[in-house]
Amino acid sequence: MKRVDLIKEIAAELELIANRLSETEVATVASVVELEPQHLAEIAKRAQKLTGPKNVKLKTVIDKSLLAGIIIRYGNSGSKLSLITLRLLNDV
């Protein structure tokens, strides 16, 4: 293992610890196109209501295999929400 790889692992572990201490949930948002900042803010707000932590940090991924919409993965279990799920939750 190269030292650079070791540093990357240490940085990732430190990020996990910092997120745990600050009650931050990291959510990965996959979409076909880049999302606008106002859309990301709304997604973070909705994810925060669902997950309960005080803070939500979004990581965005462009996934050309999606036909449309978005997929949000969050938590250690990799829980997943789709745009349809969010729309249904909004109606409740």
C-alpha positions in Angstrom: 0.0 0.0 0.0 1.3 3.4 -1.0 1.5 6.3 1.5 -0.9 8.3 -0.5 -3.5 5.5 -0.2 -2.9 5.4 3.5 -3.4 9.2 3.8 -6.7 8.9 1.8 -7.9 6.2 4.2 -7.0 8.3 7.3 -8.7 11.4 5.8 -11.9 9.4 5.1 -11.9 8.0 8.7 -11.4 11.5 10.1 -14.3 12.8 8.0 -16.5 10.0 9.4 -15.5 10.9 13.0 -16.1 14.6 12.4 -19.5 13.8 10.9 -20.5 11.7 13.8 -19.4 14.3 16.3 -21.3 17.1 14.5 -24.4 14.9 14.0 -24.0 15.2 10.2 -25.5 12.7 7.8 -23.8 12.3 4.4 -26.2 11.6 1.6 -25.2 10.8 -2.0 -27.5 12.3 -4.6 -27.4 10.6 -8.0 -29.0 12.2 -11.0 -28.6 12.2 -14.8 -27.7 15.9 -14.9 -26.1 18.4 -12.6 -28.6 19.7 -10.1 -29.1 23.4 -9.4 -28.1 24.7 -6.0 -31.7 25.5 -5.0 -32.7 21.9 -5.8 -29.8 20.6 -3.7 -30.9 22.8 -0.8 -34.4 21.4 -1.0 -33.1 17.8 -1.2 -31.0 18.5 1.9 -33.9 19.9 3.8 -36.1 16.9 3.0 -33.4 14.4 3.8 -32.8 16.2 7.1 -36.5 15.7 8.0 -36.2 12.0 7.2 -32.9 11.1 8.8 -33.2 13.3 11.9 -29.6 14.6 12.2 -29.0 18.3 12.7 -26.9 18.6 9.5 -27.0 16.9 6.1 -24.1 17.0 3.7 -24.8 16.2 0.1 -22.3 14.5 -2.3 -23.5 14.6 -5.9 -22.9 12.0 -8.5 -23.8 12.1 -12.2 -25.3 8.7 -13.1 -26.0 8.4 -16.9 -27.6 5.0 -16.3 -30.7 6.6 -14.7 -33.5 7.3 -17.0 -34.8 10.3 -15.1 -35.2 11.6 -11.5 -32.8 11.3 -8.6 -31.7 8.6 -6.1 -30.6 9.6 -2.6 -28.5 7.1 -0.6 -27.8 7.9 3.1 -26.7 6.3 6.3 -24.5 3.3 7.0 -27.1 0.9 5.7 -27.2 2.7 2.4 -30.9 3.5 2.7 -32.3 4.7 -0.6 -35.0 7.2 -1.6 -36.1 7.9 -5.1 -37.8 11.1 -6.4 -41.1 9.2 -6.3 -40.7 8.4 -2.6 -39.9 12.1 -1.9 -43.0 13.2 -3.8 -45.2 10.8 -1.9 -43.7 12.0 1.4 -44.4 15.5 0.4 -48.1 14.7 0.0 -48.4 13.3 3.5 
